Amino acid sequence: MTGLLGTAFIVTAFLSGWPSIIAVVLNYVKRGERDVQQSHLESHFRWQIRTFWFAVMWVAIAILLGLTVIGLPLAWLVAVFAGLWVLYRIARGWLALLGERPVGV
């Protein structure tokens, strides 16, 4: 259930940033639980944590590029790419979670 909750928070990050921060904190807390370790859920928590940090990195790059007039078109491309990449990661994670399979393996 917490895997679904974490993924739901990441999905809503397109509307505001704080749900993704809550989701990554939940992922760090829950991934060490005994019933999660050595199960398919362990890969889902790792997948969501990696998605969060890579998305932060791509957004930071887009913001830095956007600070210059010359970098604005590239910043827009990076932001669009990052959004599509996050959507892909969410969809792939959901499909694996619904099938009770590990993700990213």
N, C-alpha and C positions, 0 to 999 in steps of 0.2 A: 504493500500500500504506500509506503513512504517513497518508493521509486516512482510511482505514479504522481505523487504529490510534488516531488522534486522536478520531474519533467513538466508538470503543469505550471510550476513557477517559472521555469525557463521559457515556456511558450509565452507567458504573459509579460516577459521582459521587453517585448516589442512595444508595449504600452507604457511601461515605466521600468526603471532599473532595479528598484529595491527587491522585487520578487526573486530575481536571479541571485541576488546576494543571500537572501534567506535560503534559497535552494542549495547553493553551494555550501553554506554552513550546515544545513541538514545532511547533505551528502558526506561531509567530513565527519560529522558526529555518528551517523548511522552505519557507515561503511565498516567500522570496527566491531560491530555487534556480532555475537557468536553465530546467530542464525543466517547472517549475510555472508560471512566468510565461507569460502569453498562452495558457493552457490552461484547461480547465474546472476543474482543481484549484485554481487561484488563487481562484476564487469560494468554493470549499469551505473553504479555510483562513480567508478573511475571515468567512464565515458562522459557523464554529466560534468564532473569536475574539470576534465580536460576541455570540454566544449566551452565552459564558462571562461577559463583562463585564456584560451586561444581567441575567443570572441573579444575579451578585454584588450588583448594585444592588437587585434585588427582594428578595433575602434580607436585605440590610442594612436595607431599609425595614421588612420584616416584624419583624426583631429590634428595631428602634427602637420600632415600634408595640407590640410585645409587652412592652416594659419598663413599660408602664402597664396597669393593670387595665382601663381603659376601652378601650384599643386592642387588647386580646387578640382579640376576634372579628374585627376588621379585619385583624390580623396573620395570623390563621389563613387568612382569605380570600386575602390577598396571597400567602401561602406556597403555597396550593393552586393559585392562578392561575399562579404562577411555575413550579411543577412541571409543570402541564399544558402551559404554553407551551414549556418546555424539551423535553418529550416530542414536541410538535408539530415543533419545530425539528429534533430528531434524526431523526424519521421523514421529514420533507421532505428533509433533507440526504441521508439514506441512499438514498431513492428516486432522487434526482437523481444521486447518485454511482454507483449500480448501472446507471443508464441512460447514464452518462458524459456527463451534461449539467451545465452550470453551475447553481448554485442561487442563488435570490434575485434573479434577473434578470427 
